[in-house]
Amino acid sequence: MGKILKATFKKNCIGCELCVFEVQRQLGKIGLEGSPIRVFREKGEKEKIVYTIGIDPSVNKLDVEKIEGVCPTMVFTIEDESKEANDYIE
């Protein structure tokens, strides 16, 4: 049974990109290009900057516990793969 990384609390994101750096460190890559996690900056209400997170499913092959742990605002949660499959059945 695999683990799946989810950005459950996206509103908590402060745009620090520590998750991106951790993913790239695990992949042994330098730079942000081709990262399975992307942090996008958008303008929200009252010109406030809001961050959205894009997660590629390939990130689940990495150490998702470390990626979750590096986030200072606890944006991510880890779920079991079987729970994800049950969500579609209900």
Secondary structure by P-SEA (a helix, b strand, c coil): cbbbbbccccccccccaaaaaaaaaaacccccccccbbbbbbbccccbbbbbbbbcccccccaaaaaaaacccccbbbbbaaaaaaaaac
